[in-house]
């Protein structure tokens, strides 16, 4: 089959590779000049199945609202554009009901576990090196923070997720660079999770896809798609192209592309921030910063090591502009870095980034047929695109090829959003 893919972020590149591996003739259209130039550019780097869950969960709505008035908030509303997201937030609130949350969490976990298995398989079979390191700690500052995680710990146990509750001494053994003056009560250790450079992996997998015959057309913007037996992609400055199937992996741009074929998705651009800086080495002292990845559970901010750099990332901002990198969110990232790894980064050389994460209100992405003939969907991964990309791509490639999906895909289709 001749298959078009719109979008060359980590999800689009992974989809191109899997489809090419199954023998399809693949063309990828990307409006930027390279792969992983938008939401995949400087994300956290955390590959985590254990702490992955829907953003909507029991009590999270009230917790998010309360945090707005109790100090620096993990959730921010920026600009009048945030008001346009009220319908999305209503759906998010309704998805927080316990029964809905449990179903969405199970769907996400199935996909995440399969995805990480696929990533490990590709890493081994293709000999890929992308600054990966094993181990992930969710840091709990106080007894109160631990009590707030009791439900999570019970769910992890029920779902069979490999994890260990460790005390502060064990935390410092796993991550010796943690600042001992910062209050630390306990942590959840996920030994099978870790960290890796998403953008670097995307470039490596693009090369592998090209080796299999996939074509990448950069600086080429898709304006619209047309459904049918021979679905088309309308292109800026070029003639429309027809294919046997079109896969939309365009993140927050998908709403515009799909509007012409009658597919409406409740996608919201939830902005996240990151700071990336070189590690500061001092002769005679052990390497600074984390060995792999940690997350401050109270503030929902991750601190990761990527080769000889340190990356701090997190926060969730509704509304605002992508090109407006606020000073307050950056201060929160720097403050968290200074709490856990003071002096570990050469912050004068830091790079600041803000990305638009395409998020659906209930949490899981949408995979499979769109309902419009010839148009397929692989999008809405939110802040977990790096973790979910390889599995999502494999699932979709099997579906397009007319094969049975390699895992239970209930809760991942477009029907749940209607």
N, C-alpha and C positions, 0 to 999 in steps of 0.2 A: 504493500500500500504506500501511496504518497501521502506523507503526513506533515502538516505544518504545525510548528509550535510558536506561540507568541509569548515572548519573554525569556530572557537568558539569565535569570537569577539562579540560585542553587536548585530550585525546583525545576525550572525549565531545562537547565543543563542535564540534570539527572534523568529527566524524562527523555531528552534527546538520546542520551546514551542507551537507555533501556530499550527504546524503540529501534534504534540502529542495531543493537545486539540481536534483536529478534528478526532482523532482516528487512526492516522497513526503510523506505527512502525518505529521509528526514531533512526538513529545512526549518531553521530557527530564525525568526525575525526579532531583532532587538533594536530598540530606538537609541540605546547608548552605544559607545564605541567599543565595548568589551563586555565580557560576562561579569556577573555579580557586581554591578555598578550602583545598585540602589539598596533595597532592604538587606541584601546579602553582603554589602561592602564591608562593614565594620561591626557586625553583630557580636554578641557576647562570646561566641565560640564554644559555649557549653553544649556537650552532647549528653543529654540527661533524659533517661526514661523514668527514673525513680521518683523525681519530684514533679514530673509533668502532670498537669491536670488542667481542666477547663478554668479559664479566668473567672467564669461564673460558678459560684459554689455557695452552699449554705452559709449565710451570714456575711458573705463578701461584699454585698451591696451596702449594708449598714456600716461595715468596717471601712469601706472606701470613703463613704460620705463622712464618717466620724473623723477619719484621718485628715480631712481637709481643714478641720478646726482645731486639731490637737498638735499641730506642728508641721514640719516638712512632710508632704504627702507623696506616696508612691504614685497616686493618680492625680493628674492635673487637668484643669480645663483652661484652655487658652483661646481667647478671642471669641467673638460672637459666633464664629462658625461652629463652635462646640454645641450651640443650641440646636443646630440642624441634626445633631446626633441623638436627640431625645428619643425618637422612635427606636433607634438601635439600642439605647440604654434600657428602654422598657423591655425589649426582647431579652437583653442580657439579664435583667433582674428576674424575669420569669424563668430563665434557664437555670437560675440559682436554686430552684426547688430541689429537695434531696433526691427524689426519684429521677428527675431529669439529669441532675448532676452525676449520679452514679452511672447511668447509661452512657453519658458522654465521656466520663472518666475511663470506663472500660473500653470504649471504642478508641480513645486516644492511646491508652496503654498498649492495646493489641497492635496498633499501627506503629507506635514508637519502638516496641520490642522487635517487631519484624524489620523495621527500618534500620535499627542499629546492627542487627544481624547481617542485613544486606550490606551496610557500610563496611563492616568488618570483613565480609567476604570480598568486596571489591578492593579493599585496602591490601588484603593478602594476595589475591589473584593478580592484581595489576601492579603490585609493588609500590604503592603510593605512600609518599611522605609529606605530611601537611602540618607539621609542628604539633602532632597529637601527643597527649599524655593522659594516663589513666588516673582516676580518682576524683571525687566530688564531695565536698563537705557543705552541708547547710548549717550555718552557725546560729546557735540560739543563745542570746545574750543573758537571759534570765530564766528563773523558774516559771515566771508568767509566760514567757515565749514557749517554753516546753509544754506547758499545759495547753496552750492554744494549738499545739500540734498533735495532741493526743488522738484526735479523730483521724488525722493524716496517717499517723503511725499504725493505727488499727486497720485502715484501708490498705496500706502497704503490705501488712501481714496477710490480710485476706486475699489480696491479688497476687501474692507470691513474689513480690519485688524484693530483690536482694538488697538488704540495707542493715545497718547496725547503729544503734543509739550509743554514742560514746561520750565519755566525760571530758572535761577540759584538758586533763593531762594527756589523754589519748589524742585529742585534737592537735595539741602541740607536737606530739610525736609524729602525726601524719603530715602536719604542715608546720615545720619548725620555725618558719618565718613569721608566724602570727605574733602580733605584739602582745606581750604578757601583761601589760598594764591595762588593756582593754577588757572590760568585763565579759566573761565567757562562761556560761553555765554548762552547756552540752552541745552536741551536734549530731546530725543524722549523716552517716557516712554511706555513700553509694559507691562501692568498689568497682562496679562494672560500668559506671559512667565516667565521663572525662571531658577533655577539651581538645579542640582542633581548629585550625585556621580554615574557616568556611570558604573564604574567597580563593585561597590557594588551592583547596580541593576542587573548587569549581573550574579553575583553569586547567588543572590536571585532567579532570573528567571530560572537559571540552576537547582536549587533545585526543583522548581515547575515543570519543564519539566521532571525531573527524577521521581517525584511523579506520573506523568502521563505515565511513562514507557519508556521515552527516555533514550538512552544509550550514554555516552560520552567516547570516547577512546582517552585519552591524550597521549602525546609523540608518536604520530602515524602520520607520514607524508604521505600525498597523493602525489604520483609522477605524475600521469596522470589519465585521465578519458577516457572511451571508450563509444561511443554512441551506441544505438540500443534498441531493445525491452526490453532487460535486461541490462541496462547500468552498466558498471563496474568502480570500483575505484582501481587503482593500488597503492599498499602500500609499503613503505620501510620496509623491514625485515618481511613481512607477505604476505600471499597469497592474490590475488585479490579477491574482494568481489563484488557480483552482487546484484542489487536492481531493483525496479520498476521505480525509479526516483533518479537522483542525482542533488543536489542543490549546486552550487558553490558560497560560501560566503567568498572567500579566499583573498579578497582585492587585493593588488598589485601582489600576487602570481597567480592570476587567469589567466594571460596571458600565463604563462608556462603550466598550467593545460589544457587550452582550445586549445592550438596550435595543438594538435593531433586530434581534431575533427573538424578542419576547421573553428573555431570561432576566429576571431581577433577583439580585442577591443582596442581602443586608450586610454588605462589607463596610467596615469603617477603617480609616487610616489611624492607627494608634501609634503615635510617634515614640520612639525610644532614643536614648542618648548613649554615647560611649566616648571614653577618653583612652587613647592609646599612646604610650610613652616608652622610651627605652628604659631597660633596667639599669639601675645605678650600681655598678660593681665597685667594690673597695678591696684593694689587694690584701690578702691574708684573711679575709672574712668569707664565710659561706655565701653562695648566691642568694640575693635578696628576693623578696616577693614569694608568691605561692609556687609550689611544685607543679600544681595542675590548676584546679578551680575550686573556689569557695563562693558561697553566697550568704550575704547578711540577710537572714530571714526577716528581721523586723523591717528593714528598709527595701527588701527585694532588689538588692544590688549585688551583682556578681563581680568578682575580681579573679582574673585568669592570667595564666602565663602562656604566651605564644612565642616560643623560641626565646629571643633575647629582648622581648617586649612584654609589657604588662598592660592589660586591658581592663577597664572598669566600665560596667554598663548596667543599664536598667532604666527604671521609671516608665510611666505610661501617660501620654499626653493626648487628650482629645481636643481637636480644633487646632488653630494656629497654622503657621506656614512651615513648610519643610526647610526653607532657607533661613528661618529665624531660630538660631541656636541660643536659647535663653541662658542668662548667666546663673539664675537660681538653680536649675537642674545640674549644671556643671559643678556648682559649689557642693551640691549634695554628693556627687560622685567623688570629688576630691576629698571631702570630709570622711567618707567611708573608707577610701584608700588609706587616708592618714590614720584612721582608727586601727586598721588591721595590719598595714604594712608601711609604717611611717618611714619616709626617706628611701623607699625602695625604687622609686621611679624618677627619672630625670624630667620633671614636669615642665621645665622650660622648653623642651622639645616635643611637647605633647601635641597630638592631633585630636581635634574635636569633631564629632560626627553626630548627625541626627538622621534617623531613617524612619520611613513610613511602613509599619508592619500591617499587612492586610488581615484584619481579624473579623471573624464571624461571631455573633453574640453568644452562641452556645459553646464554642471552644474548638471542636474538631474541624478540620478542613473539609472541603467538598471535593469528592473524587468521582469520576465516571461520566456517563452520558448526561448532557445538559437538559435533554428533552427536546432540543432543536436538532433536526437531522444533521448528522455529520459533525456536530460541535461537542467537544469533550472538555471537561473541567478538571483542573488540578491546582487549586488555589485556596486562600483563606487560612493559611497555616499560622498566622499571627506571629508571635515571637518564637515559635518552635520549628520554623522552616528548616533549620540546619539539622535538627534531630529527626524530622519526619520526611525529609526530601527523598532519600534513597528508597524507602519503603513505599512512599506514595507513587514514585515514578514506576516502580516495578508493578504495583497493583494496576496502574492505568495502562501500562504497556500490555499486560496480559489481557485486560478487558478489551482494548482496541483490537487485539489479535484474535478475539473470539474465544479466548481460553478462560478457564475458571480462575477467579482471583485466588491468590496464594494465602489469603486469610479471610476471616469473617469481616465483610465490609458493611455490616448493618450499622446504621448511624453515621455513615460517611457520605451518603448520596444526597442529591439536591432535593429529593422529595421531602426531607425533614424540615426544610426551610420554607415550604410553601404554606 
